[in-house]
């Protein structure tokens, strides 16, 4: 265990749209010291390093040798090739979601982390949204869940389909709330602007009888991140984006509507604070590699079902 007064030396690999915010937050955290950043785009890395008053490293290995903990914020298909050498150097990692693009790669990351005795946290950021705190307290026996996640098209993230890009957020949240093995998955999807699915729907049936219906699109004209949970004693409707919601509770033969008091906070700040604290105390992260792998397995199954449907349509 590291001393409680020692700052955790942190770094960021990949300082694009998301990685730049990791650097900003590490620089601001009183428990962390932002040592430096690394990116294949040298000009971009130098700019972010200068902005955050840290070092721009010329190689991944040099960054790894200088840090206790590192955020991996590169494209999904590069996660494994970046994570493995950093784990072998003894770095604790926060790997942005999804953990990687395949189960075999996930196994390699898990194996490398176990061998190096290092922590791997997966960046399922909604688990650190204050909305999730309320859900974890209020949801005890969910029967039916609907989740809607819509976003305008952005070329960033299209190295994977919308299931691995966006739906995986809701898959992770739902797995954590239901806490039951998945029994059946049925999926459909449509490609619109990219070579993979841009709109997807998945119906997940759990062994305990709960059913979840997830709608996701990255070609929407508006942004939506909402979840609704139905259980015997209540109906919850929450908005992850605006951090608000309401609860309908059964009182005799009536439903009483209550606004949910949610203390707003920046989820990424909360996520990185938790990661740094886990590294400092060598504690199991809230979203460890095992949950990240479980969400990835379901996401890949959904993706495969969509691809099979598209292949069948092409043969007709």
N, C-alpha and C positions, 0 to 999 in steps of 0.2 A: 504494500500500500504506500502510495506517495504521501509525503507530508501535506497536511491540510493548508499550509501557508505557501506551498510551492505552486507556481503557475504552470499549467500544462502547455508545453510547447506544441503549437498547432500549425498546420499547413493546409493548403488547398491545391488539388490537382484539377485543372480545368477551370478557368475563370471567365467563362462565358456568362450568359444571362443569369444562371442560378449561382454558379461558383463565385461570382463577384460579391453576392450577398453573404455567402459563407465567410469570405475574407472580411467583409465589413463587420460582421457580428463577432468573429473571433477577436478582431481588433478592439471591439467595445467591451468584451466580457472581462470582468475583473479577475476571473479565475483562469484566464487563458492569456498566452502570449503568442501573437501571430508572428511566426518566424519567417514565413515566406510562401511564395506561390510558384507553380510550374504550369506551363501551357505550351503546346507546340507552336501556338501563335505568339512568337517572341514579343512582338510589338504590343499585343494585348496584355501579356503578362507583365511587361515593364510598366505599362500604364496603371494596372491595378496595384502593383507593388508600390509604385510611387504614391498613389492615392492613399494607401493604407500604411505607408511608412514601414515597409518590410522588405525583405530580400527577394529578388527575382532569381530563382535557381535555374541553372542551365541543364540540369538532368533530373530525372525522377529519383535516381539513387541518392543524389546529393540532398534533395529535399527529405527523403526518407531517413537518412542518417542524422538529420538535424532536428527531427520532430518526434514527439511522443504520440501524437494523434493527427490524423489527416482526413480531410473530406475528399472523397472521390466524386467529382461532379463532371465527368467526361461523358460522351454519348454512351448509351447502354451497351452497344456492341464492343466497347473498349474496356468495360468494367473489369473483366477477368484479367486481361493482360496488364492492367495497371495495378489491381489489387494484390495479385500473387507476389510480385517482387517486394511490395511495401510490407506485406505481412511477414515475408521472410526476413526483412530487416527489423522486425519486432514492433512495427507501428500498429496502433489501434486505429481502426477505420470506421468512418461513417460513409457508407456507400449509398449514393442516391438511388431511389427506386427506379425501376425494379432492380433487385440484387444483381441480375445479369440477364442475358437473353436466352439461356438454356439451362436445363436441369444438370447436365454434366458439368457445366461451368460452375454452377452453384455448389455442387459437391466438391469441386476442386478448391473453391474459396473456403468452404467450411473445413475441409481437411487441412488447408494451409494455416487457418486461424487456430485450429486445435493444436497443431504441431508447434506453432510459435507461441501458444498460450496467450493469444491476443483477443481483444474484443472486436466484434464486428456488429455495428448497428446499421440498420437499413433505413433509408430516408423516407419512410412512410409518414409524411409530415402531418397528416390529419389526426394521427394518434396523439399529437401534441397540441392540437387545436382545443381551446377551452370547451368547445361543443362536445368533444369526445369525453372530457372529464365528466360532464353531466350525463352523457349516455351510459358510461360505465357504471355510474351510481344508480341510474333510474331503470335501466333495462335488466330484467332478471329472468324473464321467460318469454322471449320474443316468438311470435307465431308467424308473422308476415312482415317483411321489410322491403321497402322500395327505395332505390337510390337513383338520383338523376345528376349527371355531371356533363355539362355542355360547355363548349368553348369555341371561339372563333378559330379559323384555321391559322396555324403557325408552322412554318417549315421545320422549326426546331422540334426535335422529338420524333420526326417521321422516319428515322432509321428503324423504328418498330411501329406496329399497328396501334390503333387507339386503345386496344385492350391492355397492352403492356405500357403504353404511354399514360393513359388516364384512368381506365377502369380499375386498374390494380389498386388504386387508392381505396376504392369502395370495397373491393374484395378483401383487403386487409382489415378494414374497419368491421365488416360483417363477420369475418371469421372470428375476430376477437369478441364480438358481442354475442354470437350464437354459441360458441364453444362446443361444437358438436361435429363429428365427422361428416364430410360431404358424401351424399348418397347418389345424386344424379345431377347432371348439368346439361342444359339444352341452350344452344346459342344460335344466333343469326348475325350477319354483318354485311356491310356494303362498302365498297371502295368508291370514293367520290373524286378526291383531288390528289391522292397519293397511290402508290402501287400496292398498299396494304389496306386493311379495313379502316375506314374513317368514322363509321357509325356502327355501333354494336349493341346488342341486347343479350343478356344472359339470365336464365332462370336457374337458380341453384336450390336444390332440395337437400335438406340435412337429415341425418339419421333420427334426430329428436322430433321431426315433423315440421320444423320451421322451413319456410320458403322465402327466398330472396329474389327480387326482380331488379336487375340493374340496367339502366339505360345510359349510354355514353355516346357523345358525339364531339368531334373536333372540327365540325364544319357548321357550327351554329352561329346565328347572328347575335346571340347573347350569351353571357356567362351564367351558369347555374351550378351550384354544388349543394344539393339538398338530400336529406334522408328522412324517411318516415318509418316509424316502428310501431307495430300493433301488438299488444299483449293483453292478457285477460283483464287487467285492471286499468289500462290506460292506452292512449294513442299519442305518440310524440312526433312532432314535426319540427325539424331543425335545419338551419341554414349555416353550412360550414363557412361560406364566403363572408356573410355579414355577421356571423357569430350571434345569432339570435334564434328564437323559436318559441313554440308554445306546446302546452301539454293539455290534453283532454282527459280528465280523470272521472271515473264512474262514481257517482254519488246516488245511491238508491236507484231510481229509474231515470236519472238525468246524467248528462255529461257536463262537467264544469270545466271551462277553459281557463287556463292559468298561463300567464307569460312566464318564461323561464329566465331567471336572472343569471346571466353569463358574464363573468369578468373577462373583458376582451384583452387579447394579448397577441403579439406577433408569433405565430406558430414556429417559424424557423428559429427565432431567438430562443423560444422555450425548448425546441428540439436540440439545438447545439449546447445550450446550458446543461441539459440532461446528459448529453453525450460526454461533455467535459467532466461532469461530476462522476459519471460512471468510470471514466478512465482514472480519475483521481483516487477513487475508492475501490477500483477493480470490481465493480458491481455489474450484474447482468442488465443490459439495456432494456428499456420498455419494448422496443421493437428489435429483437435480436435476429441473427441470421436464420434461425429455425422458422420464425414467423414469416420472415421475408421469403424463405424458400417455399413455405406452404402456399402463400399468396401467388408466388410465381408458378407453382405447379397448376393451380386452378386457372390462372391467366393463360398459360400455354395450352391447356386442354380446351379452353374457350376458343383460342386462336386456331387451333387445329380443326375444331368443328367448323368454324367459319371458312377456313381454307378448303375443307372437304366439300362444303356446300358450294363454294365457288367453282371447284373443279368439276363437280357434277353438272352444274349449270352450263359450263363450257362444252361438255361432251354432248349435251342435248342438241 
